[in-house]
Amino acid sequence: MESIPATIVVPTRNRADYLDVALASFAAPVAAAGAEVVVVLDGPDAVSAAVAERHGARVVALPRTAGPNAARNAGVAAARGELVIFVDDDVAAPPTWLPALLSAAATTPERDVFGGPIRARIERAHVGLLGFCGRDKPPLTTLDAGPADRDVEVVWSANLAIRRATLASVGGFDEAIAVGAGDEEEWQERYRASGGQVRYVAAAGLDHRRTREDASLRAFMRAAHHRGRAGRRNDARKGAVPPLSAELRVLAGCLWHVVRRRCANGFVMAAHATGRIREALGR
C-alpha cells in the first residue's frame, strides 16, 4: 500500500461556508501530493459534513461538542499520513502552502514540528465611521516570524504540522484546555521540554479569513473579549498572571488609542483587556 505523505486535519463547528472555502483552497495541492483531508465535526453538524464529503474529505464526527483539542485528537487518530497538518476551518491556502510544508519536512529531518505565516484577510470590514489605523495587528490571529526559515518558540494551530511519530511519543492535545487558553501552546511546551524545536517555514503561509458578515466591530469585540478571558486563564496556567493594576493600565491605553488615532481597533483591544479584567475578577 502506497504511503500517504500528509493528512490535513480540519476541526470545525457550524461554519460550513468557511469550511467550503478552506477545503476548495487546498484541494488541488492535496490531490497532486497524494495527501488526504480529515474534517472533524465538533458535535453534530450535517451541513458541514455534506460540504466535507462534496470535497472528498473523510469525516469524523464527535457525538457532542468537546472543543478543538478533542477534535484534533480525533483527527490524529484517523490520520494515515506521515505528517499531520492542522488548520482552522476559516483559512484559505495558496497553491504553494502544502508543497512548502512537505518540502520543509523532507529537507529538515531533525525537526518534527513546523508552522508558517498566518495573514489576516478581512473581507470588506464594516467598522462604522472609524477605520483601522494600521499601527496594531488586525483583530485576528496572525503570525509573521520574518522572511527566512528559523526555529521559533511556538506556532499556531491554524497552520501547524507535526510528524505522526512525534504525536505518538509526546501524547495528544490536552482536552481540558479551552480554545484560546493555550490549547495548542501547551502541547508545544511539552514537545520543547522533551528537547524538540519548532520550525517556522516562511514559504508555508496562508490566510486567516473573515467575511463582511463576521467583520463588524461588534463581532470583533465579542471575539476579543472571549480571547481576553482565555488569555488570562492561559497566563494562570503558566504561572505568569499580571496584577489587576497592569490590566487596568492596558485598558486605559486602549481607550486612549481610540481617542488619539480614531481607530476602531482600539475598541477591539479594549474588549480584549476587559475580558482579562473580567476573568481576574472571577466573573
N, C-alpha and C positions, 0 to 999 in steps of 0.2 A: 504493500500500500504506500502510495506516494505521500511524503510528509507535507504537512501544511506549515508554511513559514510563519504565519501570524494569524491570530484571532483578534478581531476588533470587538470589544465589549461595550455596548451602549446601554447603560441603565436609563430608564425613562419612567415617567409618571404623568399620564394625562396631558401629553404635549405632542399630539400626533402631527400637527402642522410643522413644528420644529424638527421632529424626527424625520419626516419626509424629506426635508431639505438636507439634513445631515447625511442620510443614507444615500441619497442621489449624488451628493458631492464626492463621495469616495467609492462609488460603485465600479467605475472603470479601472482605477488602480488596483482594487481588490481582485477583480477578475484577472487582470494582467499578471498579478503576483501569485495567483493561486491561493490567496488567503480566504478567510471566512469572516462572517459577521454574526455575532450573537447579540440579540436585543433582549434585555432583561426587563420585564414589566414589574415595577414595584407596586404590586397589587393588581386586581382585576382591571383590564383596560382593553376592551375588544377592538376599539378603533385603532389604537397603536399597534395591536397585534396584526390587524389587517394590513396596515402600512408596511410593517416589517416583512410580512410574507410576500407582499407585492414586490419588494426589493430583493427577494431571495434570501433574506436573513433567517437564521434559526431563532426561534422564540422560546425563552424561558420565562415562565410566569410564577411570581411569588403569590401564595394564596392570600396574603394580606400585606398592606404597606409596612415595610420594615426598615426603610432608609437606604441611602446609597451604598453604604458599606455591605449591607446584606445582599444588595443587588450585585455588587462587584464580586462578592464571594461566590454567588450563584453562577455568575458568568465565568469565573475561573474554573469552577467545577465542570462546566460544559465545554470549555475551550479545548481544542485539539492542536492549536498552533504552538510552535516553539516560543514565540514572542506573543505575550498578551498585551494588547493595546487598549487602554481605557480612554474613552472620550465622553463628553456630555452630549445630551440629545439636542443641544442648541448651538452646535458648531457647524461650520462649513469648511471643508478641507480642499485646498487646491490639489491638482494632479501630482504635484511634487512632494506632498506631505508624506504619504506612505512609503514611496521609494527612499526618501531621506532617512526615515526611521529604520527601515530594513538594512540600508547601507551602513548606518552607524552601528547597528547590532553586529553586522558581519565583519566590519573592519575594526571594531573596538571590543574584542572578546574579553578583555579584562574588566569591562563594565557590564552591569546587569540591569541597570535602571536608566531609562532615557526619557527625556521630555523636550518639547520645543516651544517656540514663542506662541503666545496666545494674544491675538489682536482683537480689540473691541470693534465691533461693526454694528453701530446703532443706525437703523434704517429710518431716517426722517424723524428724529426725536421731536417730541412735542413738549416743550417746557415753558409754554406761555410767553410772556414778554421778555423773559431773561434767556440768555444763552449760556453756553459753557465757555469760560474764558480761556481754557487750554493750559492753565498753569498746573492743573492737577489731573490725575488719571481719570479716564471716563468711569462712570459708576457701574463697571462690570469687571469681573475677574480677568486680569491680563498678566502676561509675563514677557519680559524682554531682558535677557541677560547679555545682550550685545550681539555683534555680527559674527563672532567666532565660536566654535565648539569649545566647551570648557566644563570642568566639574563645578557643580553648584550644590548648595545645601538642600534645596527642595525644588521640585517642580509640581505642577498642579494636575489634578485628576481629569481636567478637560483635555489633556494632551500628555498622557503618561504611558510608557511602555516598560514592561517588566518581563524578564525571561521566566518561563513557566517553572523551571527548576528552582529558581530563586524564590518564587512564591511558595513553593513546596517547603523549602528549607526555613524561610523566615516566618511562615504562617500567614493566615488570612488577615483581612482588614478587621479592625475592632468594630463589631456591630453595635456596641453600646454608645459609640460616639455619634452625635447628631451631625447633620450636614452643616458645614461652615465652622464647626468647632474643632478643626484639625483632623477631619476624618481620614484624608489621605496622608496628612503630615505625620500622624502617629506611626503609620506603617514605615515611612521612610526614616523616622527616628530609630526604629528597631533595626532596620536594614543598615543604617550607618553605624549603629552600636556594634554590629557584627563585623565591621570592617569594610563594608561596601561603600561605594561612591556613586553619586548620581551624575549622569552626563547630560548636559544641555546640548541639543543639536540645533544649531542656528537655522539650518535649511528646512527643518520639520515644523514649520509654522502653520497655524490655522486660525480661522476667525471665530470669535465668540459673538453670536448674533442677538439682537433684539429687534423685533418688528415694531412698526409705529404704534400698534395697539398696546404693546408692552413697554413703550419708551416714553410714557408720560412721567411728569415729575412725581406725581403721587405714587406710581408703580416703583420708580427708582427709590423713593424714600422708604416705602414699605419694605422693599427687599434689603435696603441698607440697615434699617432698624433691626431686622432679624439677624443680619450678619454681625451687627454690633454685639448683640446679646451672645451669639455663638462665639464670637471672637474673644469675649471676656471669659467665657467658660473654658475656651482653649488655653488662655493665659493661666487660668486657675489650675488646669490640668498640668501645666508645665511649671507651676510654682512661681510665676512671674507676673502677678497681678499688680498693676499700678494703683496708687492710692486714689480715693474718690476725688481729692482735690485736683489731681492731674487730669482726670476725666472731665471735670468741670472746666478746666482751663482750655482743653481741646474744644469743648462745645462753644465756649466764648469765641475762640479763634475762628471756628466755622461760621458763626453768625456774622462776625466782623468781615469775613471774606465775602459774604453776600452783599453787605453794605458797600464795601470798598470796590469790589470788582463787578458788582451787579451780575453775579454768576449763580446760575441755578445749582451748580454742583455744590455750592456752599450749603444749600438746604439738604442735599443728599448726605453730605458729610456730617451735618448736624444731626440728621436722623440716625446715622451710624453711632455718633457719640451718645445720643440719647438712649439708644439700645444698650450700650455699655453701661451707662449710668443706671438704667432700669435694672439691669442684671446685678449690678453692685448693690442696689438697694433691696434685692431679693423679691422683686415684683414681677 
